[in-house]
Amino acid sequence: MAARILRVALLLGVSWCVMTFAHEMGHIVGGWCSGGRLRAADLIPWHLPYSFFDSDPNPLVTLWCGPVLGVAVPLGLASLIRRDGMWFIAWFCVLANGAYLATAWFSGDSHLDTPKLLEHGASPVTIGIYCVLTTGIGYVGFRRSCLRFLSAAPLDTGSVVPAGIGDRQRG
């Protein structure tokens, strides 16, 4: 059991790094695609990652690309890679992006995404729908991944042996 808990703890650390990187790179890609000029960025996951644009003709695109690509990229990679560890990371990213926008909304901190989205004209209904969908779906997927990693059942290692074969211990 200790090995499984350690594996989950390590995956949580990797998940945090992937989530912060994918989310912030989403803002950067969105800003560049909408004609913005990046002034400063910090992608270090143990800081609060940020990106600032001097000129941003479409701030809503820049702002929405963070949470949208922060969910879409990890889910897309998990669909391609098809390994339990990547699904764990992807579901963490889905849940974390939704929870971040929801908590940022309630905190009201003007440096966080949700107040900025509202300031630039994003619909509160759209933000609410995003938060409900990502936290709801993310919770279900992440919980399932956690249970899978913490269970005694062997994990998918890419083997072609169907589940159930060789699962019993011989005594």
C-alpha positions in Angstrom: 0.0 0.0 0.0 2.9 2.4 0.7 4.1 2.0 -2.8 0.7 2.8 -4.2 0.4 5.9 -2.0 3.9 7.1 -3.1 3.0 6.5 -6.8 -0.2 8.7 -6.3 1.8 11.4 -4.5 4.4 11.5 -7.3 1.6 11.6 -9.9 0.0 14.5 -8.1 3.3 16.4 -8.3 3.6 15.7 -12.0 -0.1 16.5 -12.5 0.3 19.9 -10.8 3.3 20.7 -13.1 1.4 19.6 -16.2 -1.7 21.5 -15.2 0.0 24.8 -14.5 2.2 24.5 -17.7 -0.7 23.6 -20.0 -3.0 26.3 -18.5 -0.4 29.1 -18.7 0.8 28.0 -22.2 -2.9 28.2 -23.2 -2.9 31.9 -22.2 0.4 32.4 -24.1 -0.8 30.6 -27.3 -4.1 32.5 -27.1 -2.4 35.8 -26.7 -0.1 35.2 -29.6 -2.9 33.9 -31.9 -5.0 37.0 -31.2 -2.1 39.3 -32.0 -0.8 40.1 -28.5 2.7 40.9 -27.6 4.1 38.9 -24.6 5.7 41.2 -22.1 6.5 38.7 -19.3 5.8 35.1 -18.3 6.7 32.7 -15.5 5.9 29.0 -16.0 7.6 27.7 -12.9 4.9 25.5 -11.3 5.8 26.2 -7.6 5.2 30.0 -8.3 1.8 31.2 -9.4 2.4 31.0 -13.2 1.5 34.1 -15.1 1.8 35.8 -18.5 1.4 39.5 -19.3 0.8 41.0 -22.7 1.6 44.6 -23.5 -0.8 44.8 -26.4 -3.7 42.3 -26.4 -6.3 43.1 -29.0 -8.5 40.1 -27.8 -8.1 39.6 -24.1 -11.1 37.3 -23.9 -9.4 34.9 -26.3 -6.2 35.1 -24.3 -8.0 34.5 -21.0 -10.2 31.7 -22.2 -7.4 29.8 -23.9 -5.8 29.1 -20.5 -8.6 27.0 -19.0 -9.7 25.6 -22.4 -6.3 24.4 -23.6 -5.4 23.5 -20.0 -8.1 20.9 -20.2 -8.1 20.0 -24.0 -4.3 19.4 -24.3 -4.0 16.9 -21.4 -7.2 15.1 -22.4 -5.9 14.9 -26.0 -2.6 13.5 -24.9 -4.3 11.0 -22.6 -6.4 9.9 -25.6 -3.3 9.4 -27.7 -1.0 7.8 -25.0 -3.7 5.6 -23.4 -2.0 4.9 -20.2 -3.5 5.1 -16.7 -0.9 7.6 -15.5 -1.7 10.0 -18.3 -5.4 9.7 -17.6 -4.8 10.5 -13.9 -2.9 13.6 -15.0 -5.6 14.6 -17.5 -8.5 14.2 -15.1 -6.5 16.2 -12.5 -6.1 19.0 -15.1 -9.9 19.0 -15.9 -10.8 19.1 -12.2 -8.2 21.7 -11.3 -9.0 24.1 -14.1 -12.7 24.1 -13.2 -12.0 24.4 -9.4 -9.5 27.3 -10.1 -12.0 29.4 -12.1 -14.7 28.7 -9.5 -12.5 29.6 -6.5 -11.0 32.6 -8.4 -14.6 33.9 -8.9 -15.3 33.8 -5.2 -11.9 35.2 -4.1 -12.3 38.3 -6.3 -8.5 38.7 -6.6 -8.1 40.9 -9.6 -5.0 39.1 -10.7 -6.8 35.8 -11.2 -8.5 34.6 -14.4 -12.2 34.8 -13.4 -12.3 38.4 -12.3 -10.3 39.3 -15.5 -12.8 37.3 -17.6 -15.7 39.2 -16.1 -13.9 42.5 -16.4 -13.4 41.9 -20.2 -17.0 41.0 -20.7 -17.2 37.2 -20.4 -20.7 36.0 -19.5 -21.0 34.8 -15.9 -23.3 32.0 -17.2 -20.5 30.7 -19.6 -18.0 30.8 -16.7 -20.5 29.0 -14.5 -21.2 26.3 -17.1 -17.5 25.8 -17.6 -16.9 25.4 -13.8 -19.8 23.0 -13.4 -18.9 20.8 -16.3 -15.1 20.6 -15.6 -15.4 20.2 -11.8 -18.2 17.6 -12.2 -16.7 15.6 -15.0 -13.2 16.1 -13.7 -14.2 14.9 -10.2 -15.7 11.6 -11.6 -12.7 10.9 -13.8 -10.1 11.9 -11.2 -11.8 9.9 -8.5 -11.9 6.8 -10.7 -8.2 7.3 -11.5 -7.3 7.7 -7.8 -9.2 4.5 -6.9 -7.6 2.6 -9.7 -4.1 3.6 -8.5 -4.8 2.9 -4.9 -6.5 -0.4 -5.5 -4.7 -3.7 -5.3 -5.5 -4.5 -8.9 -2.5 -4.3 -11.3 -2.3 -1.2 -13.5 -2.4 -1.1 -17.3 1.1 -1.4 -18.4 0.4 -1.7 -22.0 0.1 -5.5 -21.8 -2.2 -7.3 -24.2 -3.3 -9.7 -21.4 -7.1 -9.1 -20.7 -8.0 -7.8 -17.3 -8.7 -10.5 -14.8 -6.1 -13.0 -16.2 -3.3 -13.4 -13.7 -4.9 -11.0 -11.2 -5.2 -13.6 -8.4 -2.3 -14.4 -6.1 -1.3 -18.0 -5.9 -1.0 -19.3 -2.4 
